[in-house]
Amino acid sequence: MKILMIAPEPIFQPRGTPLSVVGRLKAFSDMGHEVDLVTYPIGETVRLPHIQFLRTRSIPGIRNVKIGPSLTKLPLDFLLMLKTFDQLRKKKYDFVHTHEEAGLWGTAFSRWFGVPHIYDMHSSLPQQLGNFNFTSSKWIKRLFDSLENWILKYASAVITICPDLESHVAAQFPERGSILIENVLDYATVFGETDQSNFIRSKYNLDGKKVALYAGTFEPYQGLDMLIRAAEVVLKKQSIQFLMVGGHPEQVQLYQKQVDDAGLSSNFTFTGQVKPQEVPSYMRCSDLLLSPRISGTNTPLKIYSYLRSGLPIVATRMLTHTQVLSDETAELTGTSPEAFAEGILHAIKDSKSSQNKVKNAQKLAADKYSTALYKEKLMRCVHLAIERGV
């Protein structure tokens, strides 16, 4: 099939939605489908068979796009909308596949050109406004509620990435429903991987140390402030090296200062952003995996690789985690520093309990979050969209 995909994101940069988009591209590529990806003029082009990147022209002064809603996206999205229209005018596609706010013009153009439309719902657009403190205006949130409902009502098929979003769609449009496709792909298979664990241990002096890894973005909702306060409690009872992988330079500087002020600098190692294919090597250097998220409902992408890792997981008992994790697969804790610290200590000291959870986690990953099932559900969504039509 010939597919037009629209991604209003910097593809590729190592963060949530761009990783998810690349996962979809990889799956379609593996199955032999052709995808024209219309995206921003920012990010690294990922080389995959049958995939063509079509970027909008650059806008002077815009070199980066932060996570979440921003005014920076408005001119970029306008150019993306024009390029979408131009592609549909020039070429015949089997369906249009949109991500995030591209669903707005994707819905309109789908009806205009008579092409089925798959909406890939990575988050609720009005919820994003609150999660990222973009606006407190009730009028704007109501507007985004209406726009999102319009997309969901007229999409030929909807993909959701976590059970909370699936429930949201079912509550709003029970007759439409959605297909839940978690972001479970092993991204080392997309980008390739070389084991660098020996180099990492040497570079960061990790040999002989108990290592707890956090890998991900450094946004406020990730709970890194809480993690640092939890570390103060942990380090009074147990020597641990906290390996912090990710973050833009200014974010790393912010949290490094917090660590320094707390007198914990010798127990924290900040690496900055690394390539997705390098993350498994950092896991191989670790004894424990951390996810201290304190808000939001979307499941972090890292949770699926955590499940496969063979390492104990410590995560907050939040919906963002519990829609995948349970007490049988992870050490779930409260969101206070003391509770998270207790979870870390228990995971380290009760090795029998931790190993049982690790085995359960790996079984869950194999049974429910496999690549084969991912591709099967993606094609089920495609067939549903084509069957329903516009």
N, C-alpha and C positions, 0 to 999 in steps of 0.2 A: 504493500500500500504506500501511497504518497501522503505524507503528513505535514501540516504546517503547525509548528509549535511556537508559541509566543511566551517569552519569559522576561518580565520586567525586573531583571536582576543582573548583577555583574556575573556573567557566566564565562569563566569560572573563577570564583574565589572560595576558599575553604570555610564555608558556613552553611547553615541549615538548608534554606530553600535552593541555593545553587547546587548543593550536593544532591538534593532530591531530584532536581531537573536532570543532572548528569546521570543519575540512576535510571530515569525513564529513557534517556537517550541510549544508554548502554543496552537496556533490555530490548528496545526497538531495533537497534543495530544488530544484536545477536540473532534476532528473529528475521532479519533480512529486509526490514521495512526502511523506506527512505524518509528522512526527516530534514526539512528546512527549518532551522531554528532562527527565529527573529529575536534579537536580544540587544542589550546595551553595547556601546562601544568600549566597554570596560571589562577587564578580566582576561583570563588565559584561555585560548582556544583548545578544546579537548579533541584530539584526533581519534575518530571512530569511523569504521566503515559505514557508508551509506548516510552519513550525517554531514550536513552543510551548515556552517555558521553564516548568518546574514546579519551583519551589525548595522545599526543606525550610525549616522555620521556623528563625530565628536562635537561637543558643545564647549566652547572656550570657558575655562575656569572650573569645569566639572571633571574631576579625575577620580572621584571615589563616591560611593553611595553607602551611607550607613545602614545598619540593620533597622528594619521597621519603617513606618511611614515618615516621609520627609518632603519638604517643599522642593528639594533637589530633584525628586522623581518626576515632578510635573512636566518640565520641558522634555525630559527623556522619554516619558510615556507618550507625550504628544507625537514625537518623532516615531516612536514604536508603533503607534496607531496608524500613522500615515504609511509606514512600510508594510504593515499587515494588509492594509487596503490594496497597496500596490501589488503585493504578492498574489492576493486572491484574484485581482483583476487580470494578472498575466498568466497564471498557472492554475490548472485544475487539481484539487486535492480531494482525497477520500474523506478527510475530516480535519477540523481545527482543534488543537489541544492547547488550552491556555492555562497559565499559572497566575495565582494571586489576582491583582487588580486588572490584569489583561482580560479577565473574564467579562469586564464591562463592555469593551468594544468587540470582544470575541462573540458575545451574545448578539450584538447588533449586526455584525458582519455575517455571522452564520445565517441569520434570517434573510439578509440582503442577497447573499450569493447562493443560498440554498445548500449550504454545506453543514453536515452534522458537527456538533460542538461538544467536546469533552472539557469540563471545568475541573482543574486540579486544585482542590481546596486545601492549602497548607495551613490555613488559619482562618479565623473569622475576621473579616475586615473591620467591623466596628469594634470588636474586642481588641484588635491591635492598637486602636487609637488610645485606649485606656492603658494597655500594658506598657506602651512606650511613652506615656504621658504627653502624647502629641497635642491633645486638646481636651478640655473639660466641657466643651459646648454640647449640651443635650441635643440641640438642633442638628449639629453636624453628625452626631452619632445616630440620630434617627434617620438622617439622609443616607448614611452608609448602611444602616439596617435595611432600608427600602431597596437600595441598589443591590445589596447582596441577595435579598429575596428574589429580586428580578432575575439575577443570574441563575439562581437555583431553580426557579420556576421554568425557565426556558432552555436550560442546558439539555442536550440530548442524553448526557450521562455525567455523573459527578463522581470524582475520586476524593475520598477523605483519607487522611494519613494517620488518624488515631480514633479510638472509640468515642471520645468526647465530641469530635466533629461529626462523626457518623450519627450520634444521637441527636445532635443539633439539626442536621438535615432531616432526619426522620421525624422530628417534632414539628418542623416548619412545613415540610412537604412529604407526608407519609406515603402518598401515592407515587412519588418519584424515587425516594430512597437514594442510596449511594453505594459505591463499592469501596470497602476499606482496604487500602493497600499501604501497609506500613513500609517505612523506608529502611528495609532490611538488608539491602545489597552490601556486600563486602567491597568497599571502594578500592581496596588494593587490587581487585580484579579489573577495575576500570583503568587505573593509572599504572599498574605494575608495582612490584615491591621487591626491594632488596633488604635483607636483614641487616640492620645497622646497630643492633643492640650492644654489641661489644664496644663499638665506637662511642655510643651514648653513655654507657657505664663509665668509660674512661674519661670522656669529656667532662661529665658532671660529677665525677668522683662518687659513684653510686655503689661500688663494690663493697659487700659486707654490710650494707645498710638495709633496713626495712623501708620500702618505698611505697608511698600512697600516691596514686596518679589522679590528677584532674586533667581532662582533655576537653577543650571546647572553647566557645566564645567567652569573653570576659564582660558580658552585659550584666547590669545590676540584678536582673531576675535570676541569674545563675547562682546567686547566694555565696559569692566568694568572700564577702565581708564576714558572713556567718562562719564560713569555713576557717578563716584566719582566727576568729575568736575561739572556735572549737579546738584549733591546734594548740592554743595556749593551755587549754585544759589537758589535752592528750599528752603534751610534752612534759608535763609534771610527773607522768606515770610511765611513759613509754617513749623511747627514742625512735623517731620516724623522720624520714626525709619526704617532704611534700613536693612532688614534681608537678609543676604547673605548666601545662602545654597549651599555648594559644594566646590570644590577645594582641591588639594593636600596640605599637610602642608606647603611646600615651597611657593606655590602660595598664600595661605592665608596670610602667613607672608609678602609677597611682597605687597599685596593690603592693609593689615592692616597698614603697614608703610606709604603708600600713604595717607591713611585716617588720621593717626596720624599727619603726616606732615602738612596736610591741616587743622588741628584742629577740625576734625569731629568725633573723636573717640567715643564720647558719643551718637552719632546718627547712628552708624553702629554696627551691631552684626554679627560676622562671626561664623558659626557653623562647618565648614569643611564638608567633605563628609558625607551624610546620606544614609540610605538604601532607595531604590525606594518606598517601601511601607510606608515610613515615610513622604514622601513629601506632600501627601494630608493633613496631620495633620498640617504641616507648612502653607499650604494654608488657613486652617481654622483659623489661627491666624492672617491673613493678610487682608488688605483692598484694596490692589492694587497689580497687577502682572506686572513685568517688563521684557522686552527682548530688551536690547540695542545693539544687534548685529550690527557690522559695515562692515562686509565683508562676502563673501560666497553666495551660491545660494540655498543650501539645507535648507528645512524648519526645524527649531529646533523641536525635539520631544516634548518638553514641551508645544508647542503652542496648541496641541490637548487637553491636559489636562487643559490648560488655558481656552480654549473655553467652556469646560464643567463646570468650577469651580463656575460660578455665581459671579465672581469678575471682575472689570474693568481691561482691558489690555492696557498697554502703550508699544508700540514697534516702532522701526525705520521703516521709509518708504523705506525698501529695498526689493528686489525681494525675498530674503529668507523668508520674512514675507508676502509680498503682494500677493504671489501666493496662500495664504490661507486667510489672514486677509484683511479687507477693512475698509473704514471710517465708515461703518455701524456696524462693530463688534469690533473695537478697536480704541484707540487714537493713530493715526500714526503720527510720527514726523520726522523732519530732523535728521541728524546724528551729529549735533553740540551739545555741552553741553547745550547751551542756548535753543535750540529747544526742546531737550528732557526734560529739566526742565519745559518748558512751557507746554508740554504735561502732565507731572505729575500733575502740579498745576491745569490744566483744568479738568483732570479726577477726582480730589478730590473735586473741588469747584462746578462743574456743575453736580450735582448728577442726575438730570433728564436725561441729555444726556448720562451719564455713564450707567444708568440703562437700557435705550433703547438699547445701544450697548451690554450690558450683555445679554438681552433677545434675541437679534439677534444672538449673538455668540452661545448661548445654542441651538437655533433652527438649526443653521448651523451644529453644532456638531451632533445633532440627525438625521438630514436629509442626511448629506453627509459623516460623519465620524463615523459611527456606527460600532460596533464589528461584527454584522451580515453581513454588506456589505464588511467588511475586509475579512471575511472568504469566502464569495461568490467569491470575486475577486481572492483570493489565489487559490481556486479550479478551477476557470476558467483558470488560468495560468497553473495549473497542467495538465488539460485536453488538452490544446493547445500544451504543450510540448510533451505529449504522442502521440497526433494525428500527429504532425509533425515528430516525431522521430528524428533520428540522421541526 
